[in-house]
Amino acid sequence: MNRIGTIIVALIVLLIVLASTMFVVDQRRFAVVFSLGEIKQVIDKPGLRFKLPPPLENVLYLDKRIMTIDNPEPERFITSEKKNLIVDSYVKWRIVDPRKFYISFKGENRLAQDRLTQQIRSALQEAFTKRTVTEVVSSQREQVMQWVRQKVGEDAAQVGIEIVDVRMRRVDLAAGISDSVYRRMAAERKRVANELRSTGGAEAERIRADADRQREVVVAEAYAKAQQIKGEGDAQASLIYGQAFGRDPQFAQFYQSLDAYRNTFRDKKDVIIADPNSDFFRFMRNPQATGAPAGKAGK
């Protein structure tokens, strides 16, 4: 019985020893194998592996996935204009050299995150002190993030870390200066609007003045042309009248008398006081009459 118990105990011990010599490497982690406290090898391929039992060899696992440093509270930075900005940022990073990472941080992610946080804060402050609020918020925001990523990435590579991305989620002015900045922006927009309105008003006056000048020129030219045509028409009419009346002077006198009657009695209310026997009414008394023209009756 004692012999069977000894065999069972030996088998259990053997199984424990064999189990301590096997380990599984997950695809999401690195496996760092230590031999008497020194790094023997780094395994980054997944699968079943073997080693010597402790304390001869030990295994430390490091995460190879992308990790995030997300500050719980936004941080304050100062721009070149001495304006305070409240910045909410985050950093994406991962381990690329487990050997350097372990030597630098003893495999502690918390220590690595603390160091990266300080470096990111220092790089952001350096970038902000060289730029204005407008440049940081809009025109050079992407350049700032790229510059910080490159600067911190150079230092991080020496400790086995790769900076995947640096992003600023929110950049706001401090509460004490937001109102003054907004008022200044509103005043600037109002000044630009007034300048545009003034320029537009001046341009409108210039266009109206030019239109009025062109209208006056067109009207004057049209009037001159009309007077010229009217004069030519009157001259041609006088010539035709002269030629026609020269052929029959008696008819001419009769026509002129009718024209005089028409101009004199243009309205039913018109009244004339004259001698009925005057020469003005001779064609009324006798259409066949001859003598001095109607226009000379009053002489």
PLY file of the C-alpha trace (Angstrom):
ply
format ascii 1.0
element vertex 299
property float x
property float y
property float z
element edge 298
property int vertex1
property int vertex2
end_header
0.00 0.00 0.00
2.81 2.38 0.89
4.45 1.57 -2.42
1.28 2.46 -4.36
0.96 5.73 -2.47
4.57 6.59 -3.23
4.02 5.91 -6.92
0.90 8.11 -6.96
2.72 10.95 -5.23
5.61 10.62 -7.65
3.25 10.73 -10.61
1.54 13.83 -9.24
4.89 15.55 -8.71
5.97 14.53 -12.20
2.76 15.96 -13.69
3.24 19.22 -11.80
6.82 19.48 -13.04
5.75 18.69 -16.61
2.94 21.24 -16.40
5.39 23.89 -15.21
7.52 23.30 -18.28
4.66 24.04 -20.71
3.03 27.39 -21.45
0.73 28.76 -24.12
1.43 32.00 -25.96
-1.74 33.88 -26.90
-1.84 35.80 -30.20
-2.62 39.00 -28.27
0.48 38.82 -26.04
4.23 38.58 -26.03
5.92 35.91 -23.87
9.22 36.91 -22.27
11.16 33.87 -20.96
13.57 34.54 -18.08
16.42 32.27 -17.07
17.63 32.94 -13.53
16.39 36.55 -13.71
17.80 37.34 -17.17
15.81 37.54 -20.41
16.45 34.40 -22.39
14.07 34.88 -25.32
10.99 36.79 -26.49
8.22 34.83 -28.18
5.67 36.68 -30.33
4.17 33.72 -32.24
1.12 32.01 -30.73
1.23 28.33 -29.76
2.32 25.79 -27.14
5.87 26.30 -25.82
8.23 24.51 -23.40
10.73 25.74 -20.82
12.61 24.56 -17.78
10.62 24.39 -14.57
10.80 27.25 -12.06
12.93 28.68 -10.66
15.21 27.86 -13.55
12.99 29.63 -16.08
9.95 31.90 -15.72
7.54 33.54 -18.20
6.17 37.11 -18.25
3.34 38.06 -20.60
3.10 41.51 -22.19
0.11 42.84 -24.13
0.84 43.47 -27.83
-2.52 45.17 -28.54
-2.99 48.92 -29.01
-3.62 50.62 -25.67
-5.07 54.03 -24.85
-3.99 56.78 -22.48
-7.12 58.83 -21.82
-6.76 61.59 -19.26
-9.85 61.82 -17.04
-9.56 65.62 -16.79
-8.70 68.12 -19.58
-5.39 69.92 -19.19
-4.54 73.63 -19.41
-1.98 74.98 -21.92
-0.80 78.50 -22.83
-0.55 79.78 -26.42
1.85 82.35 -27.88
-0.80 85.01 -27.15
-0.72 84.08 -23.45
-4.22 82.63 -23.74
-5.22 79.62 -21.64
-6.60 76.64 -23.55
-8.38 73.63 -22.09
-7.35 70.56 -24.09
-8.87 67.08 -23.94
-6.54 64.61 -25.65
-5.75 60.91 -25.83
-2.83 58.73 -27.01
-2.81 55.35 -28.74
0.33 53.26 -28.09
1.60 49.69 -28.12
4.65 47.62 -27.20
6.88 46.76 -30.18
10.09 45.69 -28.38
9.31 43.67 -25.23
12.99 43.45 -24.25
13.47 47.25 -24.15
10.08 47.69 -22.54
10.88 45.32 -19.69
14.30 46.85 -19.11
12.75 50.36 -18.95
9.57 49.67 -16.96
9.98 46.16 -15.48
6.97 45.17 -17.57
4.63 47.63 -15.79
2.16 49.33 -18.16
1.30 51.91 -15.49
4.86 53.18 -15.38
4.96 53.40 -19.18
1.68 55.34 -19.26
2.91 57.81 -16.63
6.05 58.51 -18.64
4.15 58.89 -21.93
1.63 61.21 -20.28
4.41 63.53 -19.12
6.06 63.52 -22.55
2.78 64.23 -24.34
2.00 67.10 -21.97
5.45 68.61 -22.49
5.26 68.28 -26.28
1.79 69.85 -26.43
2.90 72.79 -24.30
5.91 73.34 -26.56
3.70 73.23 -29.66
1.09 75.60 -28.20
3.59 78.23 -27.06
4.68 78.65 -30.71
1.13 79.11 -32.08
-1.90 81.35 -31.68
-5.37 80.25 -30.62
-6.63 80.34 -34.22
-3.74 78.21 -35.45
-4.20 75.62 -32.71
-7.97 75.40 -33.07
-8.28 75.36 -36.86
-5.51 76.04 -39.36
-2.63 74.04 -37.77
-4.45 71.57 -35.56
-3.46 68.54 -37.63
0.15 69.73 -37.83
0.29 70.03 -34.05
-0.89 66.43 -33.55
1.56 65.10 -36.14
4.45 67.03 -34.60
3.64 65.78 -31.09
3.34 62.21 -32.34
6.72 62.42 -34.08
8.50 64.07 -31.14
7.17 61.70 -28.50
7.56 58.73 -30.85
11.31 59.28 -31.10
11.72 59.01 -27.33
9.20 56.18 -27.02
11.04 54.05 -29.59
14.06 53.92 -27.27
11.99 52.12 -24.62
10.27 49.69 -27.00
7.03 51.66 -27.50
5.36 52.86 -30.70
3.07 55.92 -30.62
0.21 54.97 -32.92
-1.77 58.21 -32.72
-2.19 61.45 -30.78
-5.54 63.24 -30.95
-7.08 66.37 -29.45
-10.79 65.71 -29.00
-11.63 69.16 -27.71
-9.80 72.49 -27.55
-11.62 75.26 -25.67
-10.73 78.64 -24.29
-10.69 78.99 -20.54
-14.00 80.21 -19.14
-12.53 83.55 -18.06
-11.52 84.64 -21.56
-14.15 82.94 -23.72
-16.58 85.85 -23.52
-13.96 88.46 -24.42
-12.76 86.40 -27.37
-16.31 85.92 -28.62
-16.98 89.65 -28.29
-13.82 90.44 -30.21
-14.77 87.95 -32.92
-18.27 89.46 -33.14
-16.83 92.98 -33.38
-14.47 91.86 -36.13
-17.30 90.24 -38.07
-19.40 93.38 -37.63
-16.54 95.55 -38.89
-16.14 93.36 -41.97
-19.90 93.46 -42.58
-19.99 97.25 -42.30
-17.03 97.52 -44.65
-18.76 95.28 -47.19
-21.99 97.26 -46.88
-20.09 100.53 -47.35
-18.29 99.17 -50.39
-21.56 97.85 -51.81
-23.29 101.19 -51.21
-20.53 103.10 -52.96
-20.62 100.68 -55.88
-24.41 100.99 -56.07
-24.16 104.81 -56.19
-21.53 104.59 -58.92
-23.74 102.24 -60.96
-26.80 104.47 -60.49
-24.84 107.59 -61.47
-23.49 105.84 -64.56
-26.99 104.64 -65.46
-28.41 108.16 -65.03
-25.62 109.59 -67.20
-26.24 107.01 -69.89
-29.99 107.71 -69.71
-29.40 111.45 -70.15
-27.10 110.80 -73.11
-29.61 108.43 -74.73
-32.52 110.85 -74.19
-30.51 113.80 -75.50
-29.39 111.88 -78.57
-32.95 110.64 -79.16
-34.34 114.19 -78.78
-31.74 115.59 -81.17
-32.51 112.84 -83.66
-36.26 113.46 -83.28
-35.81 117.21 -83.79
-33.68 116.55 -86.85
-36.29 114.21 -88.31
-39.06 116.63 -87.40
-37.23 119.50 -89.06
-36.58 117.46 -92.16
-40.27 116.46 -92.18
-41.43 120.05 -91.76
-39.12 121.19 -94.54
-40.34 118.43 -96.81
-43.98 119.23 -95.90
-43.44 122.93 -96.60
-41.89 122.05 -99.94
-44.81 119.81 -100.82
-47.32 122.45 -99.65
-45.52 125.13 -101.66
-45.49 123.00 -104.78
-49.14 122.02 -104.32
-50.35 125.53 -103.53
-48.34 127.01 -106.41
-50.36 124.98 -108.86
-53.71 126.32 -107.53
-53.45 129.57 -105.51
-57.22 129.79 -105.01
-57.31 126.31 -103.47
-54.39 127.29 -101.31
-56.28 130.29 -99.96
-59.32 128.12 -99.34
-57.25 125.45 -97.50
-55.53 128.06 -95.35
-58.90 129.58 -94.45
-60.22 126.15 -93.40
-57.12 125.61 -91.32
-57.68 129.00 -89.68
-61.32 128.11 -88.97
-60.24 124.77 -87.44
-57.67 126.42 -85.16
-60.10 129.19 -84.15
-63.11 126.99 -83.39
-61.27 124.06 -81.86
-63.78 123.75 -78.98
-67.53 124.21 -78.83
-67.08 126.67 -76.00
-64.79 128.94 -78.02
-66.31 132.41 -78.70
-65.13 135.01 -81.24
-66.37 138.58 -81.57
-65.88 139.90 -85.12
-67.69 141.63 -87.94
-69.57 139.01 -90.02
-68.70 140.97 -93.12
-64.95 140.83 -92.44
-62.61 139.19 -94.90
-62.03 136.33 -92.34
-65.50 134.89 -93.12
-65.51 135.35 -96.90
-65.24 131.61 -97.62
-68.11 130.97 -95.24
-70.23 133.45 -97.11
-69.07 132.29 -100.55
-66.86 129.17 -101.00
-66.00 130.39 -104.51
-64.69 133.74 -103.24
-61.24 134.98 -104.17
-59.11 137.68 -102.74
-56.55 138.13 -99.98
-55.63 135.09 -97.95
-57.42 134.44 -94.64
-54.21 134.99 -92.72
-54.12 138.67 -93.96
-57.72 139.49 -93.00
-56.81 141.33 -89.86
-54.30 143.62 -91.51
0 1
1 2
2 3
3 4
4 5
5 6
6 7
7 8
8 9
9 10
10 11
11 12
12 13
13 14
14 15
15 16
16 17
17 18
18 19
19 20
20 21
21 22
22 23
23 24
24 25
25 26
26 27
27 28
28 29
29 30
30 31
31 32
32 33
33 34
34 35
35 36
36 37
37 38
38 39
39 40
40 41
41 42
42 43
43 44
44 45
45 46
46 47
47 48
48 49
49 50
50 51
51 52
52 53
53 54
54 55
55 56
56 57
57 58
58 59
59 60
60 61
61 62
62 63
63 64
64 65
65 66
66 67
67 68
68 69
69 70
70 71
71 72
72 73
73 74
74 75
75 76
76 77
77 78
78 79
79 80
80 81
81 82
82 83
83 84
84 85
85 86
86 87
87 88
88 89
89 90
90 91
91 92
92 93
93 94
94 95
95 96
96 97
97 98
98 99
99 100
100 101
101 102
102 103
103 104
104 105
105 106
106 107
107 108
108 109
109 110
110 111
111 112
112 113
113 114
114 115
115 116
116 117
117 118
118 119
119 120
120 121
121 122
122 123
123 124
124 125
125 126
126 127
127 128
128 129
129 130
130 131
131 132
132 133
133 134
134 135
135 136
136 137
137 138
138 139
139 140
140 141
141 142
142 143
143 144
144 145
145 146
146 147
147 148
148 149
149 150
150 151
151 152
152 153
153 154
154 155
155 156
156 157
157 158
158 159
159 160
160 161
161 162
162 163
163 164
164 165
165 166
166 167
167 168
168 169
169 170
170 171
171 172
172 173
173 174
174 175
175 176
176 177
177 178
178 179
179 180
180 181
181 182
182 183
183 184
184 185
185 186
186 187
187 188
188 189
189 190
190 191
191 192
192 193
193 194
194 195
195 196
196 197
197 198
198 199
199 200
200 201
201 202
202 203
203 204
204 205
205 206
206 207
207 208
208 209
209 210
210 211
211 212
212 213
213 214
214 215
215 216
216 217
217 218
218 219
219 220
220 221
221 222
222 223
223 224
224 225
225 226
226 227
227 228
228 229
229 230
230 231
231 232
232 233
233 234
234 235
235 236
236 237
237 238
238 239
239 240
240 241
241 242
242 243
243 244
244 245
245 246
246 247
247 248
248 249
249 250
250 251
251 252
252 253
253 254
254 255
255 256
256 257
257 258
258 259
259 260
260 261
261 262
262 263
263 264
264 265
265 266
266 267
267 268
268 269
269 270
270 271
271 272
272 273
273 274
274 275
275 276
276 277
277 278
278 279
279 280
280 281
281 282
282 283
283 284
284 285
285 286
286 287
287 288
288 289
289 290
290 291
291 292
292 293
293 294
294 295
295 296
296 297
297 298
